[in-house]
Amino acid sequence: MTAIKKNKTYELDIIDLAFGGKGLAKPDGLPVFIDRCIPGDRVFAKIIKKKKSWAEGKLIKILTPSSFRTAGKCDYRNYCGGCKWQELAYGLQLEYKKRHVIESLHHIGGLKDVPVHDVIPSDPVYEFRNKMEFSCSPKRWLMPEELENEAVIKDFGIGLHVPGTFDKVIDIRRCEIMPGLGNEILDEVRTFIKASALPAYDLKTHEGFWRFLMLRHSVAFDTWMVNMVTREKRLEVVSNLCDRLTRKFPQIESVMNNITDAKSGVSTGQEEICLFGKDHIQEKLGKFLFKISANSFFQTNTRSCEKLYATVSRYAGLKGTEIVLDLYSGTGTIPIWLSDQAKQVYGIEIVKSAVVDAKANAGLNGIENCEFLEGDIKDVLPGLKILPDVMIIDPPRVGMHKDVVDQVLAMGPGKIVYVSCNPATLARDLEMLSLNYAVKEIQPVDMFPHTFHIESVALLVKKE
Ligand SMILES: C[S@@+](CC[C@H](N)C(=O)[O-])C[C@H]1O[C@@H](n2cnc3c(N)ncnc32)[C@H](O)[C@@H]1O
């Protein structure tokens, strides 16, 4: 094959999956990354970026599909940014996720001998998400079969964004990763908005009324929260929508209206109004109850979250006498989960409302041995008078701040359980911690089927 050139199209064989979940072809030894491809596919792809040592291609057509392809469930899988691995058999998804963790440890952290276990799968692999957020847009992205159809309304869509476009949404009729009733609620909201005289919010002009629909589902109680995010306060309009929804769907326990005119795409309101029921729904993790408000953080795959926390318990190996410190404690779910396994559990978290929720959740469960501290960990740790036996660390995707790594090394707990949603920062942080700690083993847990994302739990034990 001649040297690969930008804007030219080529027939390429996908030989592997690369970091970020893209297919990898290697014409003349040059790595070419192509989205939505699977090893074994022969594809026709256009080169859209060309660098010295790699290139990026856009899939034009699958010429010969890989034998690893399975039937995806969702009609939008080739366009929506959500579940790009849907046609890759689930068993293979798990193998690639495990390999991604191992390769990150090797290449980024230089950690070659750490045992990485098989990924604990998600069960189920569809209808697993307990929270979905759909955007309203006056610019609907048209599916190929809709392009010629005059009857299709083009100036409104409610659904998910097409990757690479910031203001166009696919009008999603059915999202397969959300429990079924969510799709019926979504459809009812769509019908109401279309019939209302009010337009969807436009991200370019910052005009329009309807911004987001956020749905939360409680697995334990099979109840729903509907949170309608609007640009202005117009109670007469949203109350009508609320009446219509609650009459039709008795499973709806809470209807909220978050109001924000912020120009960024955030859905948290400057004002929040409870239109129906309580301002939260309840969920259970194991035997513990949790109050979840519209804007609280809660792991989005409830059943996998229980498996994740069970792994944290197993690695922590508590006997009931230990002091545990949980860094990045969110709404207190890990401290509460560990509360009856330890003497005392402390959590540190930067978001005030999460700390408020954590305290309320401990109270809801009658727990008295959890204490939650608010602040940036790197500022709170130096003044802390606690010497923990075990530390749990569950940072955001960017991983730990270098100062925090130094503070943890200085505190020197006997054991660290590190929970990570990003294998790259996991590898980087473990390498730094391995100065004083042996990385014993890693258990990946799948929280996000059909994506390349993977959660991991690592056990670190202090060196003698
Ligand atoms: C991955 S979440 C973990 C939440 C919790 N462990 C759970 O399982 O639900 C990370 C948390 O770290 C918090 N966070 C981020 N940066 C922080 C910082 N510098 N100091 C304290 N908390 C921080 C975020 O607000 C978020 O709640």
PDBQT file of the ligand as one rigid body, heavy atoms in Angstrom, charges set to zero:
ROOT
HETATM    1  C1  LIG A 501     -15.202   9.159  41.760  1.00  0.00    +0.000 C 
HETATM    2  S1  LIG A 501     -16.122  10.141  42.872  1.00  0.00    +0.000 S 
HETATM    3  C2  LIG A 501     -16.189   9.030  44.223  1.00  0.00    +0.000 C 
HETATM    4  C3  LIG A 501     -17.407   9.137  45.040  1.00  0.00    +0.000 C 
HETATM    5  C4  LIG A 501     -17.727   8.000  45.988  1.00  0.00    +0.000 C 
HETATM    6  N1  LIG A 501     -16.576   7.301  46.475  1.00  0.00    +0.000 N 
HETATM    7  C5  LIG A 501     -18.718   7.031  45.348  1.00  0.00    +0.000 C 
HETATM    8  O1  LIG A 501     -18.375   5.860  45.124  1.00  0.00    +0.000 OA
HETATM    9  O2  LIG A 501     -19.855   7.444  45.073  1.00  0.00    +0.000 OA
HETATM   10  C6  LIG A 501     -14.892  11.326  43.343  1.00  0.00    +0.000 C 
HETATM   11  C7  LIG A 501     -15.337  12.348  44.354  1.00  0.00    +0.000 C 
HETATM   12  O3  LIG A 501     -14.213  13.173  44.674  1.00  0.00    +0.000 OA
HETATM   13  C8  LIG A 501     -14.644  14.489  44.909  1.00  0.00    +0.000 C 
HETATM   14  N2  LIG A 501     -13.447  15.346  44.769  1.00  0.00    +0.000 N 
HETATM   15  C9  LIG A 501     -12.834  15.731  43.625  1.00  0.00    +0.000 A 
HETATM   16  N3  LIG A 501     -11.746  16.453  43.889  1.00  0.00    +0.000 NA
HETATM   17  C10 LIG A 501     -11.633  16.547  45.234  1.00  0.00    +0.000 A 
HETATM   18  C11 LIG A 501     -10.716  17.176  46.100  1.00  0.00    +0.000 A 
HETATM   19  N4  LIG A 501      -9.666  17.862  45.634  1.00  0.00    +0.000 N 
HETATM   20  N5  LIG A 501     -10.898  17.082  47.438  1.00  0.00    +0.000 NA
HETATM   21  C12 LIG A 501     -11.976  16.388  47.917  1.00  0.00    +0.000 A 
HETATM   22  N6  LIG A 501     -12.897  15.764  47.134  1.00  0.00    +0.000 NA
HETATM   23  C13 LIG A 501     -12.733  15.836  45.800  1.00  0.00    +0.000 A 
HETATM   24  C14 LIG A 501     -15.742  14.676  43.885  1.00  0.00    +0.000 C 
HETATM   25  O4  LIG A 501     -16.601  15.727  44.254  1.00  0.00    +0.000 OA
HETATM   26  C15 LIG A 501     -16.438  13.300  43.903  1.00  0.00    +0.000 C 
HETATM   27  O5  LIG A 501     -17.487  13.276  44.830  1.00  0.00    +0.000 OA
ENDROOT
TORSDOF 0
